[in-house]
């Protein structure tokens, strides 16, 4: 799909489908509404009244032109109340336009944007991202893929002239959407085909496309570096662990110290010997969502070229039960030299991250941001749609939450409650890998904090929103690619 700009009267556009974004209430905020309604003999007004169309977010109405105009169909897409405009308003608008076009087999769609106080560059970026993500499909394993996406061209109608900045906003929207799709694809991939070796190979292919440097560390190299926590998690599986190091370095960096992104990449999590119940294991191919998000973000960063060096670290392993698996009661010394008593093999994500965070410290970063589908406790606290954010630095936390709000993602800061550290004390080792039931997401974050020293750091628990349960807004059922857009906005 190609996205272009148009500043002419939308009523003169030759298109299979013309969509108008409208707000709820008496003033719909779209300057093209009267023009289109007049061309259709008042049909938009009368049909919307008959169908009780009120302009709620994502609500749609379609009217046929009956072959009397240069367009075949016209549609209204609700954007909600003007008092509640957010980034999701424009993401949903773009997604609904794309979905309507594909549903009606339209090859060309024109979308007239509603008038608002929002910066036009921001609106165009969001609408473009929404359109691409609303068109997202994962049909790789279907013998019959069903109806293909029909849209070849999406024209965004604006008032005023187009410019390089506006075109650049569309380009950025496309790049971020394609990067989010990488995260979605990886989460949707079955564990029979996505395991540490194949994930690393995909990362290498992605890096080659966008010009990232990549280093893939195999088990013998990891052993020499003392990464026994990462190796330990994977030792119950025939699929051996990997640590992938992606790096982006601009020619002239404005800051000397890099940003490091670290992602948990458990390609399947059975729970190990602390075996999960069957129902809890069904979706555990998504336990590499953090690593998928880091790879997606690095894909965008390489193309958007911020003036700061960025590294992406993927800690990849498969957690399986077998005669060689780690046991509750084992003590393992990680790369940092700290020993960990294993009291739950299903708390494996924090183990692989501990070694990866220590590796990240070696890059002497300005800040580290780790991402992981880490705890069900975070979902209990925040529900399935919100990312839990922990940080030892207020400025970093505020920056991440601000970026999340700007790109239409839901993040909430949770505390690093010091008193809960007592739960992680071990009688025989430096620490245990889990605490008690209550405050589980906090004790997991406190465990990770022990491996970053005094470095500025944030931990994003994406366990809830890594999977979407429905085709809602710009989301599709399955992998969501959550946090990728936030990371890109924060860095670029």
N, C-alpha and C positions, 0 to 999 in steps of 0.2 A: 504494500500500500504506500502510495506517495501522498504526502501532505503538502498542500500549497496554500497561498494567501490570495484573497480576492477583495478588492475595495469597490467593485461595481455593485449596482443594484442586484440583490440576490434573486429578484423576480425574473431577471433576464438570463439567469444561469441555465445552461443546458446540462441537465443532470437527471439521473434516474430518481433521486430522492433529495428533497430539500428539507432540512431540519431547522427548527427555530427553538433556541433555548429561551424559555420564558419563566418568570418568577410567579409565584402564587399571589393572589390579590388582584385588586382592580387595575393596577399599573403593572403590566407584565415586563416592562423594561427592554423590549426588543423593538428597535426602530423599523424592522422589516415586517412586523406583524400586520400592520394595516395594509401594506402593499400586497402581501401574500393573501390576506383575507379577501381583499378586493378582487384580485385575479381569480380567486376561486368562488366568487359570487357570495361571499359571506359564509362559506361552508365551514371554515375553521371555527368561527364564533358559534354557529348553530350546532355543529357536531360536538364541540367541547361542552356546550351547555347541556345537550341531550345525554352525553356520556358522563356528566358530572366531573369533567376534567378540571382539577383545581390547581395544577402546577406543583404538586408535591414532588420532592426529590426523586428523580428517575421515572416518574409517571410519563407515559407516552400516549399519543393519539395520532392516528394516521388517516389522511384524506386522499383519495385518488383524484387526479386531475382529469381523468376520462379522456386523455389524449388531446386536450385543448391547449396545452402549454408546452414550454420547452422542458418541463420536468414531468415525471410520471406520477409521483406522489409527493405530498407535503406532510410534515409531521411536527407536532409540538412535543417538546421534551421539558418536563417540569424541573425547575432548579430550586424549588422551595421558597421560603420567605427571604426577602432581601435582608432582613435583620439577622439571618442565620447563615449568611454566605461564609463558606470555608473552602479550603483547598479541595475537599471532597466534592463540593458542588460542581467544580469544573472537571474533576476526574470522572465523575458520574456522567456528566453531559457528554464528554467525548466517548465514553464507553457505550452509552445508550445509542448515540448516533451510529457508531460502528456496528452494534448488534442489530439495530433496525435495518441498516443497509444490507448486512449479510443475510438476515432473515428474509428480506424481500428480493434477494438475488441481484441487488443493485451493484453495478460496476462503478458508478460515480455517485458520490454523496457531497452535497453542499451543506455546511453548517453555519447558520447565522448566530453569532455570539450575543448574549444579552448585554445590555449596558450596565456597568457597575463601576464602583470607585476603585476597583482592583487594578494594579499595574498590568497593562496589556501583555507585556512580555511574560509575566508570571502566568496569566490566564492561558496564553497560547501554549506554554510549556506543559501546563497541567492537562489541558484539553487533548493535546497531542499524545501525551503519555496515556491518558485514559482511553483514547481511541485504539492505540496499539494493544493495550492490555485487555480491553474489552473484546478484541478480536483473537485473543490467545486461545489456542487449542492444543491439546496433547493427545494426538491420535496415533502415536508411533507404534503401539502394539495392537491396534485394531485391524482385523483383516479387511474390514470395510470402514474407511475413515468417515463416511457420511458426507454431508454437504460441505464442500470446500468454501473458504471465505471468498466472497465474490468481489469485494471492494478492491479496486485498483487505484482509485484516486479519491482523496478527501480534500475538499476545498473549504477553508475556513474564511467566512465572510466577516470583514471588519469595516468600521467606518474610518476614513482617513487612509493615508498611503502606507504601503508596506515599506520595510527598511531592512538593512542588514541585521540589526539587532533583533527584529521580530523573526526574521528567518533563522537566526541563530538560536532563538528560543525554541522554535519548532525542532531544530536539529537536536538540541539538548534533550527535549522531551522524547524524541525517538531513541536516542542513545540510552537514556535511563530506562526506558521501557524494554528495550532489547536486553539490557543487563538484568532487569528484574525477571525477564523471561528465562534467563540462564538459571537463576535461582529456583524458579518454578520447575523447570525441566529436571534439574538435579533431584529435587525433592520427589517429583513424580516418578522418577526412574525406579524400576524394581530392583531390590537388593541382589537378585540373581545376576544382574548386569552391572550394577554400580557397587563396587567394593573398592578398597583403598588403591589397588593398582590401576583400575579403570578410571577412578576419579582423578588420580594423578595424571593419567594420560590425557584426559579431557582438559585438565588445567593447562597442560603443556600445549595442547592444540589451541586453546583460547589465548594463551600468552603469545603464541606465534602470530596469531591474527592481528593483535593490537600492539605488538612491540614491547611486551613486558619481558623482563628477564626472569628466568625460573630455575630453581634448584630443587631436585627431588631427592630426599634422603631416605635410603632403604634401611632395613633392619640392622645390617652389620654396621652401618654408619651411625645409626641411632644408639646402638649398644656402646660404641666407642665414646659417644657423647654423654653416656649415663642416663639416657632417656628411658629409664626402666618402668616408669609409670605408663607411658604411651605403649611401650612394648608389652607390659603386663596386661593391659586391657585387651590387647589383641592376641595374646598367646593361646587362647582357647579356640581360635579359629584357624582354618587352613589359609585364610586370606591375610597376608602379613601387613603390618602397619606401614604407613608412609608419613613423612613430614614434608610438606610442599612449601617452598619459600618463593613468593612472587615479589618482584620489586619494580617500582616506577621511580625513575630519577630524572627530574627536569634538568635541562642544560644550565639554567640559572635559578637555583632555589633561593627563595627569599629568606628561608629559615634553615639553619644548619642541621638541626635535629629533625629526624623523620617522624612521621606518624606510623604506628604499627597497628594493623588490624589482625586479630587472631580469631579463628573460627573452629568450633568443635565439629568434627566430621566423623561421627559414628554412623557408618553406612547401614548398619542394622544393629539394633539393641534388643537382645533377648533378655537382658538382665544378668547374663552370666549364670553362675551357680545360684545367685539370689534371683531365681527365675521369675519373670513377670507372669501374671495370669494370662491366659490365652487372649482374652478380649483386649488387654492392655498392650499386647504385642502387635496387633494388626497393623497399626500405623507407624511402627517403629523404623520404617525405611526413611522417615522424615528426620531422624535424629542427627543427620548431617546438615541440617538447615543452616546452622551458623557458618560452616565452611562454605556452603553454597552461596550465602549472602556475601561473604568476603570475596569469593571469586567474582560474583556479579558486580560488586562495587569496584573491584580492581579493573574489570573490563571497561567500565565507564570512565574511571579515573585516567586510564591510559589514553582515552580519546579526548577527554575534556582538558587534560593537561594543566592541572593546578601547579603553582610555583612552589611546591613543597614535595619532598620525597615521601613516598608512601610504600610500605611493605605489607604484604598479605601473607599470613601464616595459616596453613591448613593442617590440622592435626587429625589424621585419618586412621581409623581402626574399625574392626568389626568385633562386637562383644558377644561371644558365644560360649555356651557351657560345654566342657569336655574334660577329659582326664588331664589335660595340660592347662586348664583355666586357672586363674587366680582364685584363691579361697578366702572367705571371711576368716579373719585371724592372721592372714599373711601380713608381713611388714616389708614394704618396698622403699628403697632409697631412690629418689628422683634425681633429675639433672641438677637441681639446686643444691643437693646434698642433704635436704630434709627428708626424714623418714616418715612414712605414712602407714598407719595401721588400717587395714581394710576391714571395715565392719559391715559393708554392704557392696557387693560387686555390681549392683544396679546403680550405684552412684559413680559411674565410670567417666562421665563427661568431665567432671572437675579434675580427674586424674590426668587425662590427656592434655587438658588445658594447662595444668600446672607445669608440665614439661615445656609446652609451647610458650607459655608466658616467660619462663626462664630464658628460653631461646630468644624471645623478643627483647629482653633486657640487654642482651649482647649487642643489639643494634643501636643502643644508646638513644632511645626515642624521647621525643618531647612528650608524647602521650601514647598510651595503649588503650585500644577499645576491643574488648572481646565479645563475641556473640555465641550464644549456645541455646539449644533447646534443652535447658538444664533441669528444670524442676516442675513437677505437677503442682507443687505448693504455690508457685507463682500464678498458675491458672486459678487456684482456689482463691488467692488474694485479689486478682484483677480480672478474672474472667478470661474467655478465650480470644478476645480481640485486642488486648493491650499488652505492650512490651514492658517488662519491669526493668527499670534503669537504676543501677547502683554505681556510686562513684565516690572517690576520696577527694574530689575537687569540685567545688560548687560551680565554678566558671565552665568547666567541661560539661557537667550535667546540664546546666542551663542552656549551653550551646546545642547539645544533642536534642533536648526537649524542644527547643525553638525550631530546629531543622525538621523534626518530626511533625510539628504543627504546620510548618510551611509546605510540606509535601503531602499532607493528608494522612499521616499515620498516627496511631494512638500510642503514646508512651506515658509512663508514670514513674516518678522517682520513688524508690523505696529506701528505707534507712539501713545503714550498716550498724546495727545495734550491738555495741561493744560487749554488753553483758552476756550475749549469746555465745561469745567465743569460748566460754567455759565448757560448752557442750562438745567442743572439738578436742578437748584434752584427752590424751591417751596415757595409760599407765606404763606402756612399754616403748612408745615411739614419740616422735616430735608432735604428731597430730593424728587424729582419726579423720576418715574421709566423710563421715556424716555425723550430724547431731541428732537431736530428738525430733519428734514429729512437728511440733509447733515452731513456726518461723523457719521452715525448711529452706525456702528460697534465700533467706537472709544468711543462714549458716553456710549455705553453698557459696554465696558471694564472699563471706568472711574467710572461707577456706582459700578461695582464689586470691584474695587480697594479700595473703601471706607470701605469695610468690611474685609480687610486683615491687616489693620494697617501698621506697618513697616515691616511685615514679607516678606521675599523673595518670590516672586509670579510670576506666568505666567498664562495667560489665552489663551486657544487655541479655536478659533472659527472654528468649523469643518462643518459649515452649507453646504458648497459647496460639498466637496468630501465625505461626509458621505454616499451618494448614487452614484453608478456608473451607467452610462447610457448605457453601452455596455460591451460585453465580449472582453476586450482589455488588452493585456499583461497578468498580473497575476490577473486582476480584472474580476469579473463577474457581470452581470447586477443585480442591487439591492444593498443591504447593502455592504459596502466596508470594514468595520473594520478599517477605517483610524485611524491613530495615535497610534494604539496598538503597532506596531513594533517599532515606535519611542520612546515611553515611556519605553519599555523593554530595548532597546539599551541604553537609557539615564541612566537607573537605574542599569542595570545588566552589 
